[in-house]
Structures are given as structure tokens and as C-alpha cells.
């Protein structure tokens, strides 16, 4: 019986080719656009969620209270040591300092290949706060000693042409020989971190003396301080205690510092500190929903207009004894066939746009099987409601009226 319903639905689609093409393409374009928007939203909402203790990771920021309040995603270089040693709020505290365009030299036989690379100087606890595992899935990252580094597999391939490079060295800024102690898995795209070479913090003094010091004399945007706070801590209470630090370490400064603990899930979504405005995502979500709704409304309008041409068929079926249920089944299966074909077409459209037109987009969005299933089910639920209304209207029409007009 089901096979017969499908045959009838397919024949009706073939019989009305223009109607079929308009409906399927309209739905496919709407669904494809909505799929792209969903992938975009899912990417941003997954930012930095992969860390084991992400709900307890905070970045320490500074509010500069002058004539107006300015916001900086950094603190004085001396803050981390004081917060680590004088307070018991955090399990781990670590600094990271970004430096761009440094020269790395790698030996290739008798020649030295030069690369310009962005690097980060990190304290060892940085990799105990965040989950950036090695290729062997271990988190045992050794970077405490001077002249040591870990790099991602991408960087390993660029610099050395291989990922089996533990123990090999590169020369930093024509000066220090740095030993690679580990190769990290490539960093997730949905991460605040995009550096691929991490050098021991002990080497920072050679490159950026101010950031390597323990001074409280100012801040630099190159330095960020992160902490893994202990469970069940009240961030507001900690911030209140930290108000004593500027008085103690910056008593004569007219530039008043107020230190704030920013939860990791807020880092990507706080425009005050260079993050994305969440309103932007809300607007995109509404646009995606409207695209689906508009595609469905267009589907209803065209289907309602076409129902007039099928009124005689439905009327004859009812006169011959067909129940509302059986007619409803035929109509629903026909419309579901529309939706299935539109969804099958929508995914290649979305994939083509993502892989070609958006190939240079700043964010690389990974399409996995779960996303395909989740989005397809979402589309199916929304459109099934629409299909039910159209089909029910056609199935419950008065056969006398439809046959009288013929």
C-alpha cells in the first residue's frame, strides 16, 4: 500500500513539471540558506566548549577608570604571580603572550629555511588549564624549561615537513635554539587561540622584557592571564577582594584599575573585550527562521492554487468511498516527497557555498553527520506541520462542490 502511495505521488509530480520544479527549488533554496545560517550559529555557540573544565576557566581583564571606562583583556604582568601565591581562589594561573611575525629557522641539510610565524610564550600551567592535547592524546606537555616549545601538527608540517619531530630544534630570531618537546593536535576552529607555535615563557625576556617582568606599571594587549578557579567560587566576591590590589601595587597611579574575572563562555561574546555581539547571532537566527517560514508559505500558496486542479480527483475518490484518512495519506506522502527532494538538493547547495564561495571565510565550519541529522529533522518538523494543514484542507473539502464546478 505504501508503495502505491509513493507511485501516485511521483506520477503527480511528473505530471505537473513546472509546479514541481518551482516548489522543490523554492524549498531547496530556503532550506539551503537556513542550513548555512544554522552551521554558522552552531559554530559560534560551540566556542571554547571543548575544554574539560570550561565552566571554571576565567580570563582576568582590566577596567580602566578614567574620564570614561575603557576595557582591556589584559592585566599588569605582575598580577598572575600575586593571584597565584597570595590567594587561594584558583587551582592554576597562567600567562600567555602573543608575538607576531617572528623569524624561525629550520635546518634542511646544509641550508637554513626561514619562516615568519606568529608565536605565543606560555607558562606551563596554561596547558593544564586548557585541553589542547598532544597527537598521542596525552596532556603531559613539557614546556617549563627554557628553550623548549610545542607546536601543532600543521606547524610541524610547514616547518619540518613531518610530525615526528620531537627532539628537533629551530632557531628563534637568529638567536636561541629551541627544542620541540611535543606536537599538539591541530587546534579546534572554535577556539580563542589561533597560534600554532608555543614557546616556554622563560624565553620571553629576550623578546619582550616588559611582559616578562613582574611590574604593575601598566598593561599590554599582548598579554592575557587565565585561571582555573576552584569549584563553587563566587566571582563577584573574588572581584571585590581584588579591589585591594591597585591600592597596594599602584598607589600613586591616577589610572584606576578594576580587575574582572570573565568566564570562558563570555570571552567570545563580549564586545567590550573584542568579542562578538550576541545580538548579531540572534538576528541571524531570526533570518534563518524567516527563510524557512517564507519557503513554507510559498509552498502553501502554490499548493493551494494547485489544489483547485485536483479537486475533481479528490471529489471522485470521496464519492467512491475513499475516507478522509486515505486521501490525507496520499496528499501527505506527495508533499513529503517534495520536502525530501528539496532537502536532498539543499544540502549540496549549502556544501557547495561553504566549500567554494566561503572558502576564504575566517571561520572553517565543520559539517558532521550529527549536524545533517539535526538540521534535517528540524526542517522536517516545521514543514510537516505546514504539510498537515494543506493536506487536511484538501482531504476535508466537500466533494459535491468540487464536482459541481466541473
N, C-alpha and C positions, 0 to 999 in steps of 0.2 A: 504493500500500500504506500509506504513512504517513497519507494522508488517511482511509483506512478505520479505522486505529487510533484516530485522533482522534475519528471519528464514534462508534466503540464506547465510547470513554472518556466522551464527552459524554453519550451515552444513559444510561450507568450513573450518571452524576452526577445527571441529571434524574430518573431512576427512584427514587433514594433521596434525596429532597429534604432531610429532617431531618438525615440523616448528612452530606450535602454542606454544609449551612449551618453545622452545628456545627464540622466540620473546617476549613472555609475561614475562618470568623470566629475560631476559636481560633488558627489560624496567623497570620492578619492582625493580630490584637491583639498577639501575641507579637513578630512581625516589626516592627510599627509602633513598639512600645516600644523594641525593640533599636535601631531606626534612630535614634530620638531620642537615645538614650544614645550611640550612635556619633558623631552630629553634635556632641554636647556634648564628647566626648573629643577629637575631631578639632580642634575649635575651640581648646581649651586647649593641645593639643600643638603647635599651629601658632604659638603666641605668639612674636612678635618674630623669626620665622624669615625674614621677607621682606627683611631688611637685607643688603646686598651682602657685608659682612664681619662678619656676626653672630658668627662664632666667635672674632673678635679684639676684640669690644667688651666692655668691663668697666665695672661701676659700682663706685666706691670707697666702701666702708662703714666704719663705726667700731664696734669692740667697746669698750664702757666697762667697764673692770675696776675694780670697787669691791668691796663685800662679795659681790655677785653680778655675773655678767656680763650686761650689757644690750646689745642690738643696735640700731644706728641706721643707716638707709640714707642717711647723710649724713657729711660731714667738715667740719672748720673752713673758713670761706671762703677762708683763705689757702693751703689745700692745693694747689689746682689750679695756681696760678702757680708754686709751688715744684716740683711734679712735672713741669710743662711745661719749666721753664727749667734746673733743676739735675740732671735725669736724662734719659737717652736711651732710655727704655723705650717711650715712646708716640709715635705719629705725630701724633695730635691729642688735645687735652684740652679739655673744655668744661663749663661750669656751666649749670644751669637752675634757676630759682627760681619756684615756683608762688605765685600770689596769687589769692585767690578774691573774688568779689563786687565787682570794681572797676567804676566807672561810666564808660561810654564814650558820648560824644555825637556824633551824626552829623547834619550839616546836611541838611534837606529843604526846600529853598526858603528861606523866611524863618523856619522853625521848627527847633528842635534836638530830635531824637529821642534819648531816653536809654535805655541798655541796661545791665543788670547782667551782667557777663561775667567768667568765670574767665580769667585770662591767665597767660602764662609769660614771664619775662625770660630770654633765652638769649644766650649768646655765639655768634659767627658760626660757629665750628667745630662747633657742635652739629649743623648740617645737613650737615657734611662727614663726621661720624661715622655718622649715621643717614641712611637713604634715605626722605625724605619729599619727593617731587618736586613741582614746580610743575605747573599744568594743562597746560603745553606739554611736559611730561616732562623739563624741564631741572632740573638740581640747582644751577644758578647762582643761589643765594639771597643777596640783598644785605640784610644786617641789622646790619652793623658800625657804621654811623654812628648817632649819637644821633637820637632822634625818628623812627625807622623801624620798620616792622613787616611781618610776613607773616601772612596769615590763611587758613584753609581755605575751600573753596567754600561749605560750609554756613554758616560765619560771615559770609561775604560776602553771601549771600542774606538772612540775618537783618538784618545791619546796613545794607546798601546796596541790597538788592533786585536785585543783579546781580553777576556775577563779573568783569565788565570794569571794574575799579576801580583799576588800578594808577595811582598818582599822586594818588588822592583821599586825604582826611585824615579823622581822627576826633580828638576831644578826650578826653584821658585825665585822669580825676579832676578835671575843671574847671580844668585847668592847661595841660598841654602838648598841642600839636597834633602828631599822629603821622601820618606819611605811609605809605601802604600801598605797598610795593615789589614785592609778589608775592602771588599766590593759589595756595595749595597744594591738591593733590588731597585729598579727604576722607581722614582717617587711617584705616587698617585697624582693624576692631574688635578684632582680636587684637594689640593693642599696649599697652605700659605707659603710653603717653601718651594722654590724653583731652582735653587743652587744644586750643582752636581759634584762639587769638589769641596770637601770639608777637612780643614787643616787644624791641627792642635792649637788651642788658644795660647799656648806657651810661645808660639811664634809670632803672635800679633804685635808685640812691642817693636819688632823690626819694621813693621809696615804702617802701624797706626798707634803711636805711643799714647795719645790721649785716651783712646778707647781701652787700651790695655792697662791703664793705671787704675788706681782706686780713688780718684778725685771725685769731689762733689761740686766742682766748679762750673759744670754745665752739662748739656746732653748733646748727643749726636744721633741723627736719624739712622745711622748705620748700625747702631747697637740696639738689640732687643733683649729683654730679660724675661724668662719664663720660669714658672714654679709649678710643682705638683703639690698642691696643698693637701693637708691631712683630711680624712673623711669628717663630715659633719661640722665643717668650719663655716662661720658666718662672715661673708665677705665684707659686709658693711662694718662689722665690729673691727675687723682687721684694718680696714682703711682708716677708721677712727684712731686706732693706735698709731698708725703710720704718720699721722699729722705731727708727731713729735720730732720726726727725723729732720725736716727742713730747719726747725728751730735749733737742733743740735749740730747739724753739719753745714748749714748755710745761714748762720745767724745774722750776717750783715748784708745779705742779698735782698735787693728790692724786687727781684723777680721771684714771686712766691710760688713754690712748688706744692702741688697736691697730688699724692700718688694714688692711683686707682688700679684695682685688680679687675682685669677684663676676662670673663670666661671665654674659653676657646670657641664656643659656639657663637660668640658675638663678634669675633675678630673679622670674619668675612662680611658681616652685615652691619657694621657700624661706620657710617660715612664720616663721623667726626675723626676717626683714625685711619682714613683712607680706604674703608671698606665699601661694599656695595649697599646702596639704599634699598631696603627690603620692599619699599613701595614699587620699585621697578619690577620685582618679581610678581607682586600682586597684579599689576597692570598686565603683565604678560600672561598670567594665569587667566585673567578675565577675557583677554583677547582670544586665547585658546578655546575657552568655553564658548564664547560667542561664535567662533568659526564652526564648531560642531553644531550649535543650535541653528545657525543660519543655513548650514548644509542640510540639516534635517527639515527645516521649514521649507526650503526649496524642494526637497524631496516630497513633502506632504502636498505642496501646491501642485506640482506636476502630476503626482499620483492621483490627486483628487480630480484633476482635469481629465486624466486618462480613464478614471473610473466610469465616466459617462459612456465611453465606448464599450465598456464591458458590462453595462447594466443589463442588456438583453441576455447575455450568457448567464449571469447570476440569477436573473429572474426565471429563466427556463430551468436551471438547476433546482431552484426552490420549489417551483411548481411540480417538478418531477419527484419531489420528496427529499431533496438534499437538506440536511439540517444546517443550522447556523454554524455549528461546530465544524462540520466538514468543509463548508465554504471558507470559514475562518482559517482552517489549516492550509487550504490551497493558497489563500492570499498571503498568509504569514510566511509560508515557505518561499513564495515568489519574492517577497520583499527582503527576506533574509538572504536569498541568493544575491539580490542587489548589493546588500551590505557586505556579504562575504567577498564578492568580486571587487567592490570598492576598497575594502581593507587590504586585499591581496595587492591591488595596484598602489595603494597609499604607501605601503612600506618601501617598495623600490624607489618611489618618488622621494620619500624622506631620506633614504640611504644615499641616493644619488646627490641630493643637495648637500647633505652632510659631508660626503666624501669629496665632492668636486667644488661646488660654489663656496663652501665653508672650509676648504682645506687649509686656508691660511688664518682661520679664526684663532683667537688667542687661547681658546679652551678646546681641548680634544675630548669629545664626548664619546664614551664607550657604549656601544649598543649591545646588550646581552639578551639572553633568552628570557630572563625574568621580565625585563622591560617590555619585550614584544608581547608576552602573555598578559602583563598587567594593563598595557595600553589597549590591546585588542579587546580584553574583557570590559574595560571601561567604556569603550566605544559601543560594544555590543549591548550593554545595559542601557545606555542612553537611547540608542536607536531602536531597541526592542520596544521601549515604551511608545515611541513615535509610531512604529510599525503596528503595534496593537491598536492604536486609535484609528489609523487609516483602515486597517483590515476590518475592525469591528463595525465601522460606519458602513462599509460596503456590504458586509455579510448580513446586517440587520435592515437593509433597505427594503421597502415594500415592493414585492415583485409585480403587483398589479400596475403600480405607477410606472415602473420601468418598461413593462411590456406594452402599456397603453401608448407610450410615446413612439413605439417602433412602427 
